[in-house]
Amino acid sequence: MSGDVEANAVNGQVSARGLGGEIHLSTVNGSVKATVNQLRRPVSLKSTNGSVTVALPREVNADISADTLNGGISTDFDLKVKKNF
């Protein structure tokens, strides 16, 4: 999908794949999963009580910011993860 996508939930998972436009996915209680084929526009993935998983193209060039209220942050990329309280 090359167009913009916005999807929100309160209780449940939000999942999308094959994305290429501006992406806004969020849920309060549940996980958020996204597979991005082309990273050309902003991507926002949020969950208050659940995991956030994103698959990006192998040679991605992007600024990434992640935060969580109740959960952890991990990455398969060579990124520094810092915690602020």
Backbone as a ProteinNet text record, in pm:
[ID]
protein_1_A
[PRIMARY]
MSGDVEANAVNGQVSARGLGGEIHLSTVNGSVKATVNQLRRPVSLKSTNGSVTVALPREVNADISADTLNGGISTDFDLKVKKNF
[TERTIARY]
84.4	0	89.5	71.7	156.6	91	-35.4	-106	-87	-142.2	-134.2	-230.7	-192.1	-274.1	-283.4	-405.8	-427	-525	-485.5	-571.5	-552	-663	-659.1	-752.1	-715.6	-800.5	-786.9	-881.3	-871	-827.8	-898.7	-864.9	-844.9	-719.8	-691.5	-568	-523.3	-403.4	-434.6	-337.3	-342.8	-224.9	-252.7	-147.9	-166.5	-55.8	-60.8	70.9	66.4	189.3	186.1	304.5	315.8	295.9	336.4	309.1	416.7	376.6	473.8	443.8	332.2	297.2	319.2	250.6	255.2	171.9	225.8	163.5	141.6	17.5	-16.2	-99.7	-38.6	-107.5	-99	-210.8	-206.4	-314.8	-288.1	-385.3	-352.9	-451.7	-429.1	-388.5	-468.9	-441.4	-425.7	-303	-276.2	-145.8	-109.8	15.7	-7.9	99.5	99.9	211	176.4	274.6	263.8	379.4	380	497.9	473.5	579.3	581	692.7	706.2	793.7	739.5	815.6	900.6	846.8	918.1	901.9	1013.1	1009.9	1036.4	928.6	938.3	869.2	780.1	700.3	709.9	661.6	668.3	588.9	640.8	576.2	558.7	438.2	408.9	337.2	397.5	341	336.7	216.9	204.1	114.3	155.9	72.8	98.5	-7.3	8.5	42.7	-27.8	-6.2	9.5	124.8	148.8	277.3	313.5	438.6	418.2	528.2	530.3	640.2	604	698.5	692.6	809.3	814.2	924	891.2	989	1014.9	1143.5	1184	1270.5	1281	1371.3	1514.6	1589.5	1725.5	1815.8	1813.4	1903	1832.5	1756.5	1681	1773.6	1739.9	1810.8	1706.8	1702.1	1593.4	1636.6	1568	1577.7	1466.8	1503.7	1406.9	1398.9	1277.3	1252.1	1147.7	1173.4	1079.1	1064.5	941.1	920.2	804.1	800.8	696.9	655.6	528.8	478.7	488.1	438.4	440.8	492.3	623.5	679.9	827.3	886.2	1029.6	1054.3	1178.7	1221.8	1340.9	1332.6	1445.6	1457.7	1574	1598.9	1693.7	1675.1	1768.7	1873.5	1853.8	1949.9	2059.2	2170.1	2279.7	2251.6	2159.5	2118.4	2144.6	2174	2186.7	2047.3	2013.1	1886.1	1915.6	1853.3	1874.9	1741.5	1748.4	1628.7	1635.1	1524.2	1509.6	1394.2	1415.6	1308.7	1275.6
-116.6	0	123.7	211.4	329.9	453.2	444.2	558.1	569	675.9	699.2	606.8	567.5	477	529.3	532.3	562.2	460	390.8	291.9	299.5	298.3	310.8	208.4	162	71.2	105.2	59.3	73.8	-59.1	-166.1	-299.6	-392	-421.1	-512.8	-473.3	-565.6	-547.2	-463.9	-383.2	-311.5	-361.5	-412.2	-472.2	-429.8	-396.5	-360.1	-399.4	-434.1	-471.7	-419.3	-414.6	-366	-215.6	-142.2	1.3	83.8	202.9	288.8	436.8	473.4	613.9	658.9	766.4	811.7	714.1	673.6	566.7	612.4	596.9	623.7	506.5	421.8	307	317.2	295	303.9	219	179	110.3	139.8	124.3	143.4	10.9	-92.4	-224.1	-326.5	-350.8	-446.1	-411.9	-493.2	-472.8	-398	-337.6	-271.2	-334.4	-379.6	-443.6	-381.4	-346	-285.7	-337.5	-365.2	-398.3	-287.5	-215.3	-100.1	-140.2	-130.9	-165.2	-49.4	71.6	191.7	297.7	347.8	448.9	585.3	654.3	785.3	895	856.4	950.9	914	1001	971.8	846.4	777.8	658.6	678	657.6	667.7	540.7	467.3	343.6	357.3	343.6	365.9	261.7	216.4	132.7	171.8	191.5	224.9	100.2	-9.3	-134.2	-248.7	-255.9	-361.9	-338	-434.1	-425.7	-350.9	-298.4	-233.9	-301.7	-353.2	-422.4	-359.5	-327.2	-271.4	-341.6	-378.8	-435.4	-329.6	-296.9	-193.2	-252.5	-183	-230.5	-242.4	-335	-365	-242	-162.8	-47.4	83.6	84	202.8	313.6	437	554.2	640.2	633.9	700	742.9	843.8	880.4	805.6	737	654.3	699.1	718	751.4	654.3	596.5	501.3	530.8	522.1	535.9	446.1	413.5	325.7	368.5	350.3	375.2	246.9	136.5	6.3	-99.1	-112.2	-210.6	-187.3	-264.6	-254.5	-209.2	-173.7	-134.6	-222	-282.5	-361.9	-339.2	-373.5	-352.8	-458.6	-493.7	-580.8	-498.7	-365.8	-276.3	-239.3	-192.6	-147.6	-4.8	5.6	135.4	141	257.3	276.6	299.9	226.5	246.8	313.9	428.6	499.4	516.8	515.4	530.5	662.3	731.6	856.4	842.8	889.1	885.9	1025.9
0	0	0	-93.8	-101.9	-41.1	-5.8	51.5	201.3	257.8	401.8	475.6	598.8	678.5	820.9	874.4	1016.2	1070.2	1177.9	1241.2	1391.3	1466.7	1612.1	1674.9	1794.2	1870.4	2018.1	2097.5	2242.3	2302.6	2271.6	2321.2	2202.6	2172.3	2062.8	1986.3	1903.4	1822	1698.4	1658.4	1531.4	1449.5	1329	1246.9	1101.7	1035.3	893.9	828.8	700.3	629.9	487.2	427.1	290.8	280.1	383.9	392.1	322	274.6	208.4	221.9	278.6	295.6	438.1	476.8	615.7	698.9	815	893.4	1036	1085.7	1225.6	1275.2	1359.1	1417	1567.6	1637.6	1783.5	1847	1971.4	2054.3	2200.3	2285.9	2429.3	2492.5	2472.9	2531.4	2420	2380.1	2273.8	2204.6	2108.8	2037.7	1906.5	1857.5	1727.9	1644.9	1524.4	1436.4	1297.4	1240.3	1107	1026.9	899.2	803.9	699.8	695.6	606.5	488.4	367.9	247.9	198.5	206	163.1	270	320.5	425.4	362.4	329.1	264.5	344.9	434.7	511.2	659	749	892.5	930.8	1032.2	1086	1236.3	1286	1428.5	1471.9	1565.2	1618.7	1769.8	1829.3	1973.9	2038.5	2157.9	2242.7	2387.4	2463.1	2604	2685.6	2661.2	2734.1	2635.2	2571.9	2475.3	2399.6	2318.6	2243.6	2112.4	2060.4	1929.1	1847.5	1731	1644.2	1505.8	1452.3	1317.6	1238.1	1115.3	1022	916.3	896.6	802.6	692.4	578.7	473.6	525.6	472.1	518.9	518.4	415.4	402	438.4	544.8	583.5	634	603.1	652.3	722.3	856	927.3	1066.2	1118.3	1259.5	1331.1	1439.3	1510.7	1655.3	1701.6	1841.2	1893.7	2009.8	2068.5	2216.9	2266.3	2409.7	2450.4	2577.4	2628.3	2767.7	2799.1	2933	3015.3	2960.7	3027.7	2930.6	2920.6	2829.4	2809.6	2723.4	2696.1	2553.8	2528	2394.3	2356.9	2239.2	2191.3	2041.2	1987.8	1845.2	1791.6	1665.1	1595.1	1521.9	1517.4	1453.8	1553.3	1503.6	1587.9	1635.9	1731.2	1784.8	1934.1	1984.1	2127.4	2184.5	2289.3	2357.8	2488.9	2511.5	2636.7	2708.8	2839.2	2920.5	2994.9	2995.3	3070	3166.7	3287	3386.7	3430
[MASK]
+++++++++++++++++++++++++++++++++++++++++++++++++++++++++++++++++++++++++++++++++++++

